[in-house]
């Protein structure tokens, strides 16, 4: 049995020391000055706003004092509230989807980063975070206090190669589910969960992983991951078997491999923002099979997504403007409840001249439920939906520095697989606060 502390982290730190030992280390006075750019989250597909775009800003006394030592402390708070406006709340034991009863979620995530320049390492980072999550409906997710990140990051060859290893949520590293590739603009459709069914990790299901990315010429990239799978029984079981989150290989959790190929062009004065990506997730962990009644391996998710800036917006922010995007995902029906997912979306970054940092979006989705699950429900005489369609309109307001408030309204036909409950109109308010 492997030790509970990840050997990936140990190897990463050893590699860091080796790199330092092989280089001709300059004197400390010759080291480049610490800066906030090197202390923000590195290597993620879904970056966080810079430290200037936080409630406390860059000039806070504690932040400047830590910067002198190459350290930074930040915290994200993400509360949300949802409720169905079409029908009265059901009894607690009858709830089948988020918002059917008033739903509250709270998550907070303090993080500490170190740029490692004292070890004469350039373009490197050690990142540590702890997450707390609480929901009013347990089936939407467990209450958890766990390590959210503990990883080493290093880029090589003028950032052509990026290495990240340790404990991290890979939903911020792959697929790009967040519209526009931003943590602020929120998630896509109501049931965009297929990658998670196949083993893509998210808090609190954080596991050790080794990620490697090649930023190829002409804005192409190739990215892969070797990730320890979370428990196939779900987040609550993962937490119950791994309190604290640092156990390396709980019995039965095997390997997830992720590959992604993409093209990503940043918005500039002469180019419009474009992000095309596709990939494949394979999980060797055994999952319950609805057809055989036994556990079998080979769960997977294939995904294809694309987003494109169509017009320029107001002002001098190159990324502002009108965007369109689409997604398609598929997983095997024999191992998963949600088996196909399709989405089209349009969104406007900076929709008004006076609101350059707001975002408006309209997202339409269609989800197909597993035919094997439906057959089982039919045999049991239960009511069910075969699929679900939704359309969601939202507006995200930048209320102040570091404070964003998303307000959305989603009409959902077929909000749960079983029983066949009425259509829903779910209103959601979700602030995001960066400290």
C-alpha positions as CSV (number, residue, x, y, z in Angstrom):
1,X,0.0,0.0,0.0
2,X,1.3,3.4,-0.9
3,X,1.9,6.0,1.9
4,X,-0.8,8.5,2.6
5,X,1.3,11.4,1.6
6,X,1.6,11.7,-2.2
7,X,4.9,10.7,-3.6
8,X,4.1,12.9,-6.6
9,X,4.6,16.0,-4.4
10,X,7.8,14.5,-3.0
11,X,9.1,13.8,-6.5
12,X,8.2,17.3,-7.6
13,X,10.1,18.9,-4.7
14,X,13.1,16.6,-5.4
15,X,13.0,17.6,-9.0
16,X,12.9,21.3,-8.0
17,X,16.0,20.8,-5.9
18,X,17.7,18.9,-8.7
19,X,16.9,21.8,-11.1
20,X,18.3,24.2,-8.6
21,X,21.4,22.2,-8.1
22,X,22.1,21.9,-11.8
23,X,21.8,25.6,-12.5
24,X,24.4,28.1,-11.7
25,X,22.5,29.9,-9.1
26,X,22.9,33.6,-9.1
27,X,23.2,35.7,-6.0
28,X,19.9,36.6,-4.3
29,X,20.4,40.2,-5.2
30,X,20.5,39.2,-8.9
31,X,17.2,37.4,-8.7
32,X,14.3,39.0,-10.5
33,X,11.9,40.8,-8.2
34,X,8.9,39.1,-6.8
35,X,5.6,40.1,-8.6
36,X,2.0,39.2,-8.4
37,X,1.9,37.7,-11.9
38,X,4.0,34.8,-10.8
39,X,1.9,34.3,-7.7
40,X,-1.5,33.9,-9.4
41,X,-2.7,30.4,-10.3
42,X,-0.4,29.0,-13.1
43,X,-1.2,26.6,-15.8
44,X,-5.0,26.4,-15.4
45,X,-7.5,26.6,-18.3
46,X,-9.7,28.6,-16.0
47,X,-7.6,31.3,-14.4
48,X,-8.4,33.5,-11.5
49,X,-8.5,37.3,-11.7
50,X,-5.3,39.0,-10.8
51,X,-4.6,40.3,-7.3
52,X,-5.5,43.8,-8.4
53,X,-9.1,42.5,-9.0
54,X,-9.6,41.4,-5.4
55,X,-11.4,43.0,-2.5
56,X,-8.2,43.8,-0.7
57,X,-6.2,44.6,-3.9
58,X,-2.4,44.5,-4.3
59,X,-1.5,47.3,-2.0
60,X,-2.8,45.9,1.3
61,X,-0.1,45.9,3.9
62,X,-0.2,42.2,4.6
63,X,0.0,41.4,0.8
64,X,3.0,43.7,0.2
65,X,4.8,42.2,3.2
66,X,4.2,38.7,1.9
67,X,5.3,39.7,-1.6
68,X,8.8,40.5,-0.4
69,X,9.2,36.8,0.4
70,X,7.5,35.5,-2.8
71,X,4.3,34.6,-1.0
72,X,0.7,35.4,-1.6
73,X,-2.5,34.6,0.3
74,X,-5.9,34.8,-1.3
75,X,-9.4,33.5,-0.7
76,X,-12.4,32.9,-3.0
77,X,-15.9,32.7,-1.6
78,X,-18.7,31.3,-3.8
79,X,-22.2,31.3,-2.2
80,X,-25.3,30.6,-4.3
81,X,-29.1,30.3,-3.8
82,X,-31.6,28.6,-6.2
83,X,-35.3,28.1,-6.1
84,X,-38.0,26.9,-8.5
85,X,-40.5,29.6,-9.3
86,X,-43.2,27.5,-11.0
87,X,-44.2,25.2,-8.2
88,X,-44.4,25.1,-4.4
89,X,-41.4,23.4,-2.7
90,X,-41.9,19.6,-2.2
91,X,-41.2,17.7,1.0
92,X,-37.6,17.2,1.8
93,X,-37.7,13.5,1.1
94,X,-39.3,14.1,-2.3
95,X,-36.5,16.4,-3.7
96,X,-34.9,15.3,-7.0
97,X,-33.1,18.3,-8.4
98,X,-31.4,21.5,-7.2
99,X,-34.0,24.3,-6.7
100,X,-37.0,22.0,-6.2
101,X,-36.7,23.2,-2.6
102,X,-34.9,26.5,-1.7
103,X,-31.2,25.5,-2.1
104,X,-28.2,27.2,-0.6
105,X,-24.6,26.4,-1.3
106,X,-21.5,27.9,0.3
107,X,-17.9,27.3,-0.7
108,X,-14.7,29.1,0.5
109,X,-11.2,28.4,-0.6
110,X,-8.1,30.1,1.0
111,X,-4.9,29.5,-0.9
112,X,-1.2,30.2,-0.3
113,X,1.3,30.4,-3.2
114,X,5.1,30.7,-3.2
115,X,7.1,31.6,-6.4
116,X,10.2,29.6,-5.2
117,X,12.7,32.2,-6.3
118,X,14.6,31.8,-3.1
119,X,15.5,28.4,-4.5
120,X,16.7,30.1,-7.7
121,X,13.8,28.5,-9.6
122,X,12.2,30.6,-12.3
123,X,8.7,30.1,-13.6
124,X,7.9,27.8,-10.7
125,X,5.2,27.8,-8.0
126,X,4.2,25.8,-5.0
127,X,0.4,26.1,-4.4
128,X,-1.5,25.0,-1.3
129,X,-5.2,25.4,-0.6
130,X,-8.0,24.2,1.7
131,X,-11.6,24.2,0.7
132,X,-14.8,24.2,2.7
133,X,-18.1,23.3,1.1
134,X,-21.6,23.1,2.6
135,X,-24.9,22.5,0.8
136,X,-28.5,22.4,2.1
137,X,-29.3,19.3,0.0
138,X,-26.8,16.5,0.5
139,X,-27.5,14.8,-2.8
140,X,-26.1,17.9,-4.6
141,X,-22.8,17.4,-2.8
142,X,-21.4,16.6,0.6
143,X,-20.2,18.8,3.3
144,X,-16.5,18.8,3.2
145,X,-13.3,20.4,4.6
146,X,-10.4,19.0,2.6
147,X,-7.2,20.0,0.9
148,X,-8.2,21.6,-2.4
149,X,-4.7,22.0,-3.9
150,X,-1.2,20.9,-3.0
151,X,0.9,21.0,-6.2
152,X,4.2,22.0,-7.8
153,X,4.2,23.9,-11.1
154,X,7.1,24.6,-13.4
155,X,7.4,25.8,-17.0
156,X,10.3,25.1,-19.3
157,X,11.7,26.3,-22.7
158,X,10.1,29.8,-22.5
159,X,6.8,28.4,-21.3
160,X,6.5,25.9,-24.2
161,X,6.3,23.0,-21.7
162,X,4.3,23.2,-18.5
163,X,4.4,20.6,-15.7
164,X,2.0,20.4,-12.8
165,X,2.0,17.6,-10.2
166,X,0.4,17.1,-6.9
167,X,-3.2,17.4,-5.7
168,X,-5.5,19.5,-7.8
169,X,-9.1,19.7,-9.2
170,X,-8.7,18.8,-12.9
171,X,-12.0,20.5,-13.8
172,X,-10.0,23.7,-13.9
173,X,-7.3,22.2,-16.1
174,X,-9.3,20.4,-18.8
175,X,-12.4,20.6,-21.0
176,X,-13.1,24.3,-20.2
177,X,-16.7,23.9,-19.0
178,X,-16.9,27.6,-17.8
179,X,-18.3,29.8,-20.5
180,X,-15.6,32.0,-21.9
181,X,-12.9,30.2,-19.9
182,X,-13.5,32.4,-16.8
183,X,-14.2,31.6,-13.2
184,X,-16.3,34.7,-13.0
185,X,-18.8,34.0,-15.8
186,X,-20.0,30.7,-14.3
187,X,-20.7,27.2,-15.5
188,X,-22.4,26.2,-18.6
189,X,-25.6,24.2,-18.8
190,X,-27.6,22.7,-16.0
191,X,-26.4,19.1,-16.5
192,X,-22.9,19.6,-17.9
193,X,-21.7,16.7,-15.6
194,X,-20.6,14.1,-18.1
195,X,-16.8,14.6,-17.6
196,X,-17.3,14.2,-13.8
197,X,-19.2,11.0,-14.3
198,X,-16.1,9.6,-16.1
199,X,-13.7,10.7,-13.3
200,X,-12.7,14.3,-14.0
201,X,-11.9,15.6,-10.5
202,X,-13.4,18.6,-8.8
203,X,-13.5,19.8,-5.2
204,X,-14.0,17.9,-2.9
205,X,-13.0,14.9,-5.1
206,X,-9.4,16.2,-5.4
207,X,-6.8,13.5,-6.2
208,X,-3.1,13.3,-7.1
209,X,-2.3,13.9,-10.7
210,X,0.6,14.6,-13.1
211,X,-0.3,17.1,-15.8
212,X,1.9,17.9,-18.8
213,X,1.2,20.5,-21.5
214,X,3.0,21.5,-24.7
215,X,2.2,24.9,-26.0
216,X,2.9,24.3,-29.6
217,X,3.5,26.9,-32.3
218,X,0.6,28.8,-33.9
219,X,-1.6,28.8,-30.7
220,X,-2.1,25.0,-30.7
221,X,-1.6,23.0,-27.5
222,X,-1.5,19.3,-26.4
223,X,-2.2,18.4,-22.8
224,X,-2.4,15.2,-20.9
225,X,-2.9,13.9,-17.3
226,X,-2.4,10.8,-15.3
227,X,-4.9,11.1,-12.4
228,X,-5.8,8.8,-9.6
229,X,-9.5,8.2,-10.0
230,X,-12.1,9.3,-7.4
231,X,-14.4,6.7,-5.9
232,X,-16.9,5.5,-8.5
233,X,-19.6,5.7,-5.9
234,X,-19.4,9.5,-5.8
235,X,-18.1,12.4,-3.8
236,X,-19.5,11.4,-0.4
237,X,-17.9,8.0,-0.6
238,X,-14.6,9.6,-1.8
239,X,-14.6,11.8,1.3
240,X,-15.6,9.0,3.7
241,X,-12.7,6.9,2.6
242,X,-10.2,9.7,2.5
243,X,-10.7,12.3,5.2
244,X,-8.4,15.2,4.6
245,X,-8.0,14.3,1.0
246,X,-4.3,13.3,1.1
247,X,-4.5,9.5,0.9
248,X,-2.7,8.5,-2.3
249,X,-4.4,5.3,-3.5
250,X,-7.5,4.1,-1.6
251,X,-8.4,0.5,-2.5
252,X,-10.3,0.3,-5.7
253,X,-9.5,3.7,-7.1
254,X,-7.4,3.2,-10.2
255,X,-6.1,5.4,-13.1
256,X,-7.8,8.2,-15.1
257,X,-6.0,9.3,-18.3
258,X,-7.0,12.6,-19.9
259,X,-5.9,13.8,-23.3
260,X,-6.8,17.2,-24.8
261,X,-5.9,18.9,-28.1
262,X,-6.8,22.5,-28.7
263,X,-6.3,25.9,-30.3
264,X,-6.4,29.0,-28.1
265,X,-5.9,32.5,-29.4
266,X,-6.0,35.4,-26.9
267,X,-7.9,38.6,-27.9
268,X,-5.5,41.3,-29.1
269,X,-5.8,44.4,-31.2
270,X,-5.5,42.3,-34.4
271,X,-7.0,38.9,-33.4
272,X,-10.2,37.8,-31.9
273,X,-10.5,35.4,-28.9
274,X,-10.8,31.7,-30.1
275,X,-10.8,28.5,-28.1
276,X,-11.3,25.1,-29.8
277,X,-10.7,21.9,-27.8
278,X,-11.5,18.2,-27.9
279,X,-10.4,15.3,-25.9
280,X,-10.9,11.9,-24.2
281,X,-11.1,10.8,-20.6
282,X,-10.6,7.1,-19.8
283,X,-11.2,5.6,-16.4
284,X,-9.9,2.1,-15.5
285,X,-11.8,2.0,-12.2
286,X,-14.7,-0.5,-12.0
287,X,-18.2,1.1,-12.2
288,X,-21.6,-0.5,-11.6
289,X,-22.9,-1.7,-15.0
290,X,-26.6,-1.2,-15.5
291,X,-26.7,-4.0,-18.2
292,X,-24.6,-6.8,-16.6
293,X,-25.4,-6.0,-12.9
294,X,-21.7,-6.3,-12.1
295,X,-18.8,-3.8,-11.9
296,X,-16.9,-3.3,-15.0
297,X,-14.0,-0.9,-16.1
298,X,-13.7,1.2,-19.2
299,X,-15.8,4.3,-18.3
300,X,-15.0,7.2,-20.6
301,X,-16.0,10.7,-21.8
302,X,-15.4,12.1,-25.3
303,X,-15.8,15.9,-25.6
304,X,-15.6,18.6,-28.2
305,X,-16.1,22.3,-27.5
306,X,-15.5,25.6,-29.2
307,X,-15.9,29.3,-28.5
308,X,-15.3,32.3,-30.8
309,X,-15.3,36.1,-30.3
310,X,-17.6,37.4,-33.1
311,X,-17.5,41.1,-32.6
312,X,-15.5,43.7,-30.8
313,X,-16.9,45.4,-27.7
314,X,-16.7,48.9,-26.3
315,X,-13.6,50.5,-25.0
316,X,-10.0,49.3,-24.9
317,X,-10.5,45.8,-23.5
318,X,-9.7,43.5,-26.4
319,X,-11.6,40.5,-25.0
320,X,-14.8,42.5,-24.8
321,X,-17.4,41.6,-27.4
322,X,-20.1,39.1,-28.5
323,X,-19.2,35.4,-28.4
324,X,-20.8,32.1,-29.6
325,X,-19.9,28.6,-28.6
326,X,-21.1,25.0,-28.7
327,X,-20.3,21.7,-26.8
328,X,-20.9,18.0,-27.4
329,X,-20.1,15.2,-24.9
330,X,-20.8,11.5,-24.7
331,X,-20.3,8.7,-22.1
332,X,-21.3,5.0,-22.1
333,X,-25.0,4.5,-21.2
334,X,-24.2,1.3,-19.4
335,X,-22.3,3.1,-16.6
336,X,-23.7,6.6,-16.4
337,X,-27.1,8.2,-15.8
338,X,-26.5,11.2,-18.1
339,X,-25.1,9.9,-21.4
340,X,-25.2,12.7,-24.1
341,X,-24.9,16.4,-23.7
342,X,-25.2,19.2,-26.3
343,X,-25.1,22.9,-25.8
344,X,-25.1,26.1,-27.8
345,X,-24.4,29.4,-26.1
346,X,-24.0,33.1,-26.8
347,X,-22.5,35.6,-24.4
348,X,-21.5,39.2,-24.3
349,X,-18.4,40.4,-22.4
350,X,-19.0,44.1,-21.5
351,X,-22.5,44.4,-22.9
352,X,-22.8,48.1,-22.2
353,X,-20.4,50.9,-22.6
354,X,-20.8,51.8,-18.9
355,X,-20.4,48.2,-17.8
356,X,-17.2,46.9,-19.4
357,X,-16.7,44.0,-16.9
358,X,-20.2,42.6,-16.8
359,X,-21.3,39.5,-18.7
360,X,-24.6,38.6,-20.3
361,X,-25.3,35.0,-21.5
362,X,-27.9,32.8,-23.0
363,X,-27.3,29.0,-22.9
364,X,-29.5,26.2,-24.5
365,X,-28.8,22.6,-23.6
366,X,-30.1,19.1,-24.3
367,X,-29.2,16.1,-22.2
368,X,-30.0,12.4,-23.0
369,X,-30.6,10.1,-20.1
370,X,-29.2,6.6,-20.1
371,X,-31.4,4.2,-22.1
372,X,-30.3,1.4,-19.8
373,X,-31.4,3.3,-16.7
374,X,-34.7,4.1,-18.4
375,X,-35.3,0.4,-19.2
376,X,-34.7,-0.4,-15.6
377,X,-37.2,2.2,-14.4
378,X,-39.7,1.1,-16.9
379,X,-39.4,-2.5,-15.7
380,X,-40.0,-1.3,-12.1
381,X,-43.1,0.6,-13.2
382,X,-41.6,4.0,-12.2
383,X,-42.2,7.2,-14.1
384,X,-39.3,8.9,-15.8
385,X,-38.0,11.4,-18.3
386,X,-35.9,10.2,-21.3
387,X,-34.1,13.5,-21.7
388,X,-33.9,17.1,-20.5
389,X,-33.7,20.4,-22.3
390,X,-33.1,23.8,-20.8
391,X,-32.6,27.4,-21.7
392,X,-30.8,29.7,-19.2
393,X,-30.4,33.4,-19.3
394,X,-27.9,35.1,-16.9
395,X,-26.3,38.4,-16.2
396,X,-23.1,38.8,-14.1
397,X,-22.6,42.2,-12.5
398,X,-19.2,43.4,-11.4
399,X,-20.5,45.0,-8.2
400,X,-17.1,46.3,-7.1
401,X,-13.5,45.3,-7.1
402,X,-13.3,41.6,-6.6
403,X,-17.1,41.2,-6.2
404,X,-19.3,39.7,-9.0
405,X,-22.9,38.7,-8.7
406,X,-24.5,36.3,-11.2
407,X,-28.3,36.3,-11.6
408,X,-29.9,33.6,-13.7
409,X,-33.2,32.1,-14.8
410,X,-33.3,28.6,-16.2
411,X,-36.4,26.9,-17.8
412,X,-35.8,23.1,-17.5
413,X,-38.0,20.4,-19.2
414,X,-37.3,17.1,-17.6
415,X,-35.4,18.3,-14.6
416,X,-34.8,14.8,-13.1
417,X,-34.7,11.3,-14.5
418,X,-37.2,9.9,-12.0
419,X,-39.9,10.5,-11.0
420,X,-41.3,12.4,-14.0
421,X,-41.8,15.7,-12.1
422,X,-43.1,18.9,-13.7
423,X,-41.0,21.3,-15.7
424,X,-39.1,23.9,-13.6
425,X,-38.2,27.6,-13.8
426,X,-35.2,27.9,-11.5
427,X,-33.9,31.3,-10.4
428,X,-30.3,31.4,-9.1
429,X,-28.2,34.2,-7.5
430,X,-24.5,33.4,-7.1
431,X,-22.0,35.9,-5.9
432,X,-18.3,35.3,-6.4
433,X,-16.0,37.2,-4.1
434,X,-12.2,37.3,-4.5
435,X,-10.2,38.3,-1.4
